[in-house]
Amino acid sequence: MSENPRKRIPVRRTDDDKTRRANQIAAQSQRAVNDTYQHLLDWVMRIVRWFSSLIDKTLFSRNHWMEMFVPLFLAVMMYFVVNYDSTLALYTNPLTTAKTLSNVSVTAKYNTDTFELSGLPSSAEVTITGDASNVTSAANAKGMVVADLEGLTEGTHEVKLTTEGYGDSVSVKIDPSNVYITLKKKTTQQFDLSYDFINLEKMDSIYSVGLPVFEYQKVNVRASKDTLDSISFVKALIDVSGQTSEFTQEARLIAYDVNGQPVNADIFPNTISVTVPVTSPNKTVPIEVEVTGEVPEGKAISSISMDQQTVTIYGAESVLGQIDKVIVTLNASTITKDSTLLRPITLPTGVNSSNINQITMNVTLAEGVSKVIEDVNINYRNNVNNYKASQPDNITTASVTVFGTEENVEKVTADMIYVYVDMKDAKPGINEFTLQVEQPGNGLVRYSLVNSSYILNVLGEQNAETNESGEGVNNG
């Protein structure tokens, strides 16, 4: 069989052939890159030539609107170029913030020994602006507002307020930023010293404080003349909290005006040593029942008994000396049967406390009866002008109806009843009075007058027989 002439015969390539082939491929690639770059350069140049042509037409156009627009456009572009940094900061710093602090204390720098200051606000409003972290740090720095008055003389001045303590990394604005203040020269004046006891409610009520003894009786007060003229008194405030015996303390001194309002002034010294005696004056007095109203359904009180007959009261000796009893009230109109009641003790004015506050009271009832007692003497009170008087019909006694239980009514006699006429408003001539009768203190019986109208002929002459209170007996 003959060999096929079209059959390919493998050809072995040498290293030189491979190198040559690679160089050809690289050359072709370079030509492709060069062609692409040339096309891109041609495209950019066409755009530049088009833009240049557009600029030429725009800048050198004789169109009226274009002549106005081009300068404006150039001015805007120049503004943004010049202010690039601040504009960029405005839009690229989103953390810039502000915080307002209210009631920031205002401190004044001035000679406090020489001048008295008025008109300066006690606080101001501060607004802090800056980076958020710096603002937070400054707000927590406890800065202050300062009024620098150094070097100013007596009179009224406008002062610019400044701040201290907020640091240099933030901006600070003050409201108000300027204030008007007045400086007045101080002088010294002496005042008598008085006192007030404070915290009396924190002292046991069985104790009483005596007259305090001070180290000295006058104090020096330094302020402007206007302020000194407004001071009415200077008081030592003596704290009696928990005191049970004589004590000594340094009492704080305060100046007050006529209305009792504190006055801002320098007091030398501002405290004073004071010694105060503490005692526990007391007195034991009887307890009396004061009955008001009437027992319903015609009944009367037969007896009242109490588990305590006396009470020990505490207070100042001057008060205790004027007290001879304490009262427990009983409203008879609320009692319909024999009852056991718990009643509070009413302390007289000026008494601080007592050893008991209430008593247990047993009340018994019985049927009520009435009895008329004749020939009760008529007395007079409040004859302050010491008039002589006579009764035209020579009536000098009255009849009194007594109501109570039969047992209690039978115990009442005429000399136990006090009937009187009040002559406080008496005038010379014929006077018509209304007789009055004192009710018994025990409340077991009740008195009423059969006839309360009474005529007296008041004479202008004075009656030397009346006592100092104008009381006496009408003997006709």
C-alpha positions as CSV (number, residue, x, y, z in Angstrom):
1,M,0.0,0.0,0.0
2,S,1.3,3.4,-0.9
3,E,1.6,6.2,1.7
4,N,-1.0,9.0,1.8
5,P,0.7,12.1,0.6
6,R,-1.7,14.4,2.5
7,K,-0.9,13.0,6.0
8,R,0.8,15.7,8.2
9,I,4.1,14.9,9.5
10,P,4.9,16.2,13.0
11,V,7.4,18.9,13.1
12,R,9.5,19.3,16.2
13,R,9.8,23.0,17.3
14,T,13.0,24.2,18.7
15,D,13.4,26.7,21.7
16,D,14.2,29.5,19.2
17,D,10.9,29.0,17.5
18,K,9.1,29.4,20.8
19,T,10.9,32.6,21.6
20,R,10.2,34.1,18.3
21,R,6.5,33.2,18.5
22,A,6.3,34.9,22.0
23,N,8.0,38.0,20.7
24,Q,5.5,38.2,17.9
25,I,2.5,37.9,20.3
26,A,4.0,40.7,22.6
27,A,4.5,43.0,19.6
28,Q,1.0,42.5,18.5
29,S,-0.3,43.3,22.1
30,Q,1.8,46.5,22.3
31,R,0.4,47.6,19.0
32,A,-3.1,47.1,20.3
33,V,-2.3,49.1,23.5
34,N,-0.8,51.9,21.4
35,D,-3.8,51.9,19.2
36,T,-6.2,52.1,22.2
37,Y,-4.2,54.9,23.8
38,Q,-4.1,56.9,20.6
39,H,-7.9,56.5,20.2
40,L,-8.4,57.7,23.9
41,L,-6.0,60.6,23.4
42,D,-7.8,61.6,20.2
43,W,-11.2,61.5,22.1
44,V,-9.9,63.7,25.0
45,M,-8.4,66.2,22.6
46,R,-11.7,66.4,20.8
47,I,-13.4,67.2,24.1
48,V,-10.8,69.8,25.0
49,R,-11.1,71.5,21.7
50,W,-15.0,71.4,22.1
51,F,-14.8,72.9,25.6
52,S,-12.2,75.5,24.5
53,S,-14.4,76.5,21.7
54,L,-17.4,76.7,24.1
55,I,-15.4,78.9,26.5
56,D,-14.4,81.2,23.6
57,K,-17.9,81.5,22.5
58,T,-19.1,82.2,26.1
59,L,-16.4,84.6,27.1
60,F,-16.3,86.6,23.9
61,S,-20.0,86.4,23.1
62,R,-21.8,89.6,22.6
63,N,-25.0,88.2,24.1
64,H,-26.3,90.5,26.9
65,W,-27.4,87.6,29.2
66,M,-24.1,85.9,28.8
67,E,-22.2,89.1,29.7
68,M,-24.1,89.1,33.0
69,F,-23.8,85.4,33.8
70,V,-20.1,84.9,33.2
71,P,-18.9,87.5,35.8
72,L,-21.4,86.2,38.3
73,F,-20.2,82.6,37.8
74,L,-16.6,83.6,38.1
75,A,-17.4,85.5,41.4
76,V,-19.1,82.5,42.9
77,M,-16.2,80.2,41.9
78,M,-13.7,82.6,43.5
79,Y,-15.8,82.8,46.8
80,F,-15.8,79.0,47.1
81,V,-12.1,78.9,46.4
82,V,-11.2,81.6,49.0
83,N,-13.6,80.1,51.7
84,Y,-12.9,76.5,50.9
85,D,-11.6,75.6,54.4
86,S,-14.5,77.1,56.3
87,T,-17.1,75.8,53.8
88,L,-15.6,72.4,54.0
89,A,-15.6,72.5,57.8
90,L,-19.2,73.5,57.8
91,Y,-20.3,70.5,55.8
92,T,-17.8,67.9,56.9
93,N,-17.9,68.5,60.8
94,P,-21.3,67.1,61.8
95,L,-20.2,66.9,65.5
96,T,-20.3,70.6,66.2
97,T,-22.9,71.3,68.9
98,A,-24.1,73.8,71.5
99,K,-25.3,73.5,75.1
100,T,-27.0,76.2,77.3
101,L,-26.4,76.3,81.1
102,S,-28.9,78.1,83.2
103,N,-28.5,79.7,86.6
104,V,-24.7,79.9,86.4
105,S,-23.5,81.8,89.5
106,V,-22.0,85.2,89.0
107,T,-19.0,86.1,91.1
108,A,-17.8,89.6,91.6
109,K,-14.2,90.6,92.1
110,Y,-13.9,93.7,94.2
111,N,-12.8,95.0,97.6
112,T,-15.6,93.8,99.9
113,D,-14.1,95.6,102.9
114,T,-14.5,99.0,101.3
115,F,-17.6,98.7,99.0
116,E,-21.1,97.4,99.1
117,L,-22.3,96.0,95.8
118,S,-25.8,96.1,94.3
119,G,-27.3,95.5,90.9
120,L,-25.3,92.4,90.0
121,P,-27.5,89.5,89.0
122,S,-26.9,86.3,91.1
123,S,-26.8,84.1,88.0
124,A,-26.6,84.2,84.2
125,E,-27.2,82.0,81.2
126,V,-24.1,80.5,79.5
127,T,-24.2,79.0,75.9
128,I,-21.2,76.8,75.1
129,T,-20.4,76.0,71.4
130,G,-17.8,73.7,69.8
131,D,-17.0,70.1,69.2
132,A,-19.4,67.8,70.9
133,S,-16.8,66.2,73.2
134,N,-15.3,69.6,74.1
135,V,-18.7,71.0,74.9
136,T,-19.6,68.1,77.1
137,S,-16.3,68.5,78.9
138,A,-16.7,72.3,79.4
139,A,-20.3,71.9,80.6
140,N,-19.0,69.5,83.4
141,A,-16.1,71.8,84.3
142,K,-18.1,73.9,86.8
143,G,-17.1,77.1,85.2
144,M,-18.4,80.5,86.5
145,V,-19.3,83.9,85.3
146,V,-17.1,86.7,86.6
147,A,-17.7,90.5,87.0
148,D,-14.3,92.1,87.4
149,L,-14.8,95.3,89.4
150,E,-11.3,95.9,90.5
151,G,-10.2,99.5,90.1
152,L,-13.8,100.8,90.0
153,T,-14.8,103.7,92.3
154,E,-18.0,104.5,94.1
155,G,-20.9,105.0,91.8
156,T,-22.8,103.2,89.0
157,H,-20.8,101.4,86.2
158,E,-21.5,99.2,83.2
159,V,-19.5,96.0,83.4
160,K,-18.9,93.3,80.9
161,L,-19.3,89.8,82.2
162,T,-16.6,87.2,81.4
163,T,-16.3,83.4,82.1
164,E,-13.7,81.3,83.7
165,G,-13.2,77.5,83.8
166,Y,-14.6,76.5,80.5
167,G,-11.3,76.2,78.6
168,D,-10.1,77.5,75.3
169,S,-11.5,74.7,73.0
170,V,-15.0,76.1,73.0
171,S,-16.8,79.4,72.4
172,V,-18.8,80.8,75.3
173,K,-21.7,83.3,75.1
174,I,-23.2,85.0,78.3
175,D,-26.7,86.3,78.7
176,P,-26.7,89.1,79.9
177,S,-23.3,90.0,78.6
178,N,-23.3,93.5,80.2
179,V,-24.8,94.7,83.5
180,Y,-25.1,97.9,85.5
181,I,-23.8,97.7,89.0
182,T,-23.5,100.2,91.9
183,L,-20.7,100.5,94.4
184,K,-21.3,102.3,97.7
185,K,-18.7,102.9,100.4
186,K,-19.2,101.1,103.7
187,T,-19.3,102.7,107.1
188,T,-19.6,101.1,110.6
189,Q,-22.4,101.6,113.2
190,Q,-23.2,100.0,116.6
191,F,-26.5,98.2,117.3
192,D,-28.0,96.8,120.5
193,L,-28.3,93.0,120.5
194,S,-31.5,91.1,120.8
195,Y,-32.3,87.4,120.4
196,D,-34.6,84.7,119.1
197,F,-34.8,81.0,120.2
198,I,-34.9,78.7,117.2
199,N,-35.9,75.0,117.0
200,L,-38.1,75.2,120.1
201,E,-40.2,72.4,118.6
202,K,-37.0,70.2,119.0
203,M,-36.9,70.8,122.8
204,D,-38.9,68.7,125.2
205,S,-41.9,70.7,126.2
206,I,-41.4,70.2,129.9
207,Y,-38.4,72.5,129.7
208,S,-38.4,76.3,129.6
209,V,-35.5,78.5,128.6
210,G,-34.6,81.5,130.7
211,L,-33.1,84.9,130.0
212,P,-29.9,84.5,127.9
213,V,-26.7,86.1,129.1
214,F,-24.5,87.5,126.2
215,E,-20.7,88.1,126.2
216,Y,-21.5,91.7,125.2
217,Q,-24.6,93.7,124.5
218,K,-23.7,95.7,121.3
219,V,-22.3,94.7,118.0
220,N,-20.6,96.6,115.1
221,V,-22.4,96.4,111.7
222,R,-20.6,97.6,108.5
223,A,-22.5,98.4,105.3
224,S,-23.5,101.4,103.2
225,K,-25.3,104.3,104.9
226,D,-28.5,103.3,103.1
227,T,-28.3,99.7,104.3
228,L,-27.5,100.7,107.9
229,D,-30.5,103.0,107.9
230,S,-32.7,100.1,106.9
231,I,-31.6,97.9,109.8
232,S,-34.1,97.8,112.7
233,F,-32.4,95.3,115.0
234,V,-29.7,92.7,115.2
235,K,-30.6,89.3,116.6
236,A,-28.6,86.3,118.0
237,L,-30.3,83.1,116.8
238,I,-30.0,80.6,119.8
239,D,-30.6,77.0,118.9
240,V,-32.3,75.1,121.7
241,S,-32.5,71.7,120.0
242,G,-32.5,68.9,122.6
243,Q,-31.4,71.1,125.5
244,T,-32.3,69.9,129.0
245,S,-30.1,72.1,131.2
246,E,-28.1,75.3,131.1
247,F,-25.9,75.5,128.0
248,T,-23.4,77.9,126.3
249,Q,-23.1,78.2,122.5
250,E,-21.9,80.5,119.7
251,A,-25.0,82.1,118.4
252,R,-25.2,83.3,114.8
253,L,-26.0,87.1,114.3
254,I,-28.4,88.4,111.7
255,A,-29.5,91.9,110.9
256,Y,-33.2,92.5,110.1
257,D,-35.3,95.4,108.7
258,V,-38.5,96.7,110.3
259,N,-40.5,94.0,108.5
260,G,-38.3,91.2,109.9
261,Q,-36.6,90.5,106.6
262,P,-32.8,89.8,106.8
263,V,-30.5,92.6,105.7
264,N,-27.2,91.8,103.9
265,A,-24.5,93.5,106.1
266,D,-21.2,92.7,107.7
267,I,-21.5,92.0,111.4
268,F,-18.4,91.9,113.6
269,P,-18.1,89.3,114.9
270,N,-20.7,87.3,113.1
271,T,-21.3,85.0,116.2
272,I,-21.5,85.7,119.9
273,S,-21.1,83.5,123.0
274,V,-24.3,83.2,124.9
275,T,-25.3,81.2,128.1
276,V,-28.9,80.2,128.5
277,P,-30.5,78.7,131.7
278,V,-32.9,75.8,131.2
279,T,-35.5,74.9,133.8
280,S,-38.6,72.8,134.2
281,P,-41.1,74.9,136.1
282,N,-44.3,73.1,136.9
283,K,-47.5,73.4,138.9
284,T,-50.2,70.9,140.0
285,V,-53.8,72.3,139.6
286,P,-57.3,70.8,139.9
287,I,-59.3,69.6,136.9
288,E,-62.7,71.1,136.5
289,V,-65.5,69.9,134.2
290,E,-67.3,72.6,132.2
291,V,-70.7,71.4,131.1
292,T,-72.4,72.9,128.1
293,G,-75.8,72.2,126.6
294,E,-78.7,70.3,128.2
295,V,-79.4,66.6,128.6
296,P,-82.2,65.5,126.3
297,E,-85.6,64.2,127.3
298,G,-85.9,66.1,130.6
299,K,-83.0,64.3,132.3
300,A,-80.1,65.8,134.2
301,I,-76.6,64.8,135.2
302,S,-76.7,63.1,138.6
303,S,-72.9,62.8,139.0
304,I,-69.6,63.1,137.2
305,S,-66.5,61.2,138.4
306,M,-63.0,61.4,136.9
307,D,-60.0,59.0,137.1
308,Q,-57.7,62.1,137.6
309,Q,-58.5,65.0,139.9
310,T,-55.4,67.1,139.3
311,V,-52.9,67.7,136.5
312,T,-49.3,68.9,136.5
313,I,-48.6,71.6,133.9
314,Y,-45.3,72.9,132.6
315,G,-44.5,76.4,131.4
316,A,-42.8,79.7,132.2
317,E,-43.2,80.6,135.9
318,S,-44.9,83.9,135.0
319,V,-47.6,81.9,133.1
320,L,-48.0,79.2,135.8
321,G,-48.5,81.9,138.5
322,Q,-51.8,83.0,136.8
323,I,-53.3,79.5,136.5
324,D,-55.4,77.8,139.2
325,K,-57.2,75.1,137.2
326,V,-57.6,73.4,133.9
327,I,-60.8,72.7,132.1
328,V,-62.3,69.5,130.6
329,T,-65.4,70.2,128.5
330,L,-68.5,68.1,128.3
331,N,-71.4,68.6,125.9
332,A,-74.5,67.4,127.8
333,S,-76.7,67.4,124.7
334,T,-74.8,64.4,123.4
335,I,-75.5,62.2,126.4
336,T,-78.7,60.1,126.6
337,K,-77.7,57.4,129.1
338,D,-75.1,56.6,131.7
339,S,-71.7,56.8,129.9
340,T,-68.0,56.5,130.2
341,L,-66.2,59.1,128.2
342,L,-62.6,59.9,127.3
343,R,-62.1,63.7,127.2
344,P,-59.0,65.8,126.4
345,I,-57.6,68.3,128.8
346,T,-57.6,71.9,127.5
347,L,-54.3,73.5,128.4
348,P,-54.4,77.3,129.2
349,T,-52.5,79.6,126.8
350,G,-48.8,79.7,127.6
351,V,-48.7,76.2,129.1
352,N,-46.2,74.0,127.1
353,S,-47.3,70.6,128.2
354,S,-48.9,68.5,131.0
355,N,-48.2,65.1,132.6
356,I,-51.6,63.8,131.3
357,N,-53.5,64.8,128.1
358,Q,-56.9,63.3,128.8
359,I,-59.1,61.8,131.5
360,T,-61.7,59.1,131.7
361,M,-65.1,60.5,132.9
362,N,-68.1,58.5,134.2
363,V,-71.4,60.3,133.8
364,T,-74.7,59.1,135.4
365,L,-78.1,60.5,134.6
366,A,-81.5,60.8,136.4
367,E,-84.8,62.5,136.0
368,G,-84.6,66.3,136.2
369,V,-86.6,68.5,138.5
370,S,-87.0,72.3,139.0
371,K,-87.0,74.4,142.1
372,V,-87.3,78.2,142.5
373,I,-85.0,79.8,145.1
374,E,-86.1,83.2,146.4
375,D,-84.3,86.1,147.9
376,V,-81.0,85.8,146.0
377,N,-79.0,89.0,146.4
378,I,-78.5,91.2,143.3
379,N,-74.8,92.3,142.9
380,Y,-73.3,94.7,140.5
381,R,-70.1,94.5,138.5
382,N,-67.9,96.9,136.5
383,N,-69.1,100.1,138.4
384,V,-65.9,101.7,137.0
385,N,-67.2,105.2,137.8
386,N,-68.1,104.3,141.4
387,Y,-71.6,105.5,140.9
388,K,-74.2,105.4,143.7
389,A,-77.5,103.7,142.6
390,S,-80.9,102.9,144.0
391,Q,-83.8,100.7,142.8
392,P,-87.0,102.7,142.5
393,D,-89.1,99.8,143.9
394,N,-86.5,98.8,146.5
395,I,-86.0,95.4,144.8
396,T,-82.6,94.1,145.9
397,T,-83.1,90.3,145.4
398,A,-84.1,88.0,142.5
399,S,-85.8,84.6,142.1
400,V,-83.7,81.9,140.4
401,T,-85.0,78.6,139.0
402,V,-82.7,75.7,139.6
403,F,-82.9,72.6,137.4
404,G,-81.1,69.2,138.0
405,T,-81.7,65.9,139.7
406,E,-83.7,66.1,142.9
407,E,-80.7,65.2,145.0
408,N,-78.5,68.0,143.5
409,V,-81.3,70.6,143.5
410,E,-81.9,70.2,147.2
411,K,-78.3,71.0,148.0
412,V,-78.5,74.5,146.4
413,T,-79.1,77.5,148.7
414,A,-79.5,81.2,147.9
415,D,-76.0,82.1,149.0
416,M,-74.6,79.7,146.5
417,I,-76.1,81.6,143.6
418,Y,-74.5,84.8,142.2
419,V,-76.9,87.2,140.4
420,Y,-75.5,90.5,139.1
421,V,-76.0,93.6,136.9
422,D,-73.2,94.8,134.7
423,M,-72.8,98.6,135.2
424,K,-70.0,99.1,132.6
425,D,-72.2,101.2,130.4
426,A,-74.2,102.9,133.2
427,K,-75.0,106.6,133.0
428,P,-76.5,109.0,135.5
429,G,-80.3,108.7,135.5
430,I,-82.7,105.8,135.1
431,N,-81.1,102.7,133.5
432,E,-82.6,99.4,132.5
433,F,-80.3,96.5,132.8
434,T,-80.6,92.7,132.1
435,L,-79.8,90.6,135.2
436,Q,-77.3,87.8,134.7
437,V,-76.6,84.7,136.8
438,E,-73.4,82.7,137.0
439,Q,-73.7,79.0,136.2
440,P,-72.2,76.5,138.7
441,G,-68.8,75.0,137.6
442,N,-69.7,71.4,138.3
443,G,-72.5,71.3,135.7
444,L,-74.8,69.2,137.9
445,V,-77.5,72.0,138.1
446,R,-78.5,74.8,135.8
447,Y,-79.7,78.3,136.9
448,S,-82.2,80.6,135.1
449,L,-83.7,83.9,136.2
450,V,-87.5,84.1,136.8
451,N,-87.3,87.8,135.8
452,S,-84.2,89.3,134.2
453,S,-85.3,92.9,133.7
454,Y,-83.9,95.3,136.4
455,I,-84.2,99.1,136.8
456,L,-81.6,101.3,138.6
457,N,-81.5,105.0,139.3
458,V,-77.9,105.9,138.8
459,L,-76.7,108.9,140.8
460,G,-73.8,111.1,139.7
461,E,-72.2,110.9,143.2
462,Q,-69.4,108.4,143.6
463,N,-69.7,105.5,145.9
464,A,-66.6,105.0,148.0
465,E,-67.6,101.5,149.1
466,T,-66.9,99.8,145.8
467,N,-63.8,97.7,145.4
468,E,-61.1,98.2,142.7
469,S,-63.0,96.1,140.2
470,G,-66.2,98.0,140.6
471,E,-68.0,95.1,142.3
472,G,-70.4,95.3,145.2
473,V,-73.7,94.3,146.7
474,N,-76.9,96.3,146.0
475,N,-78.4,96.9,149.4
476,G,-81.0,99.4,148.2
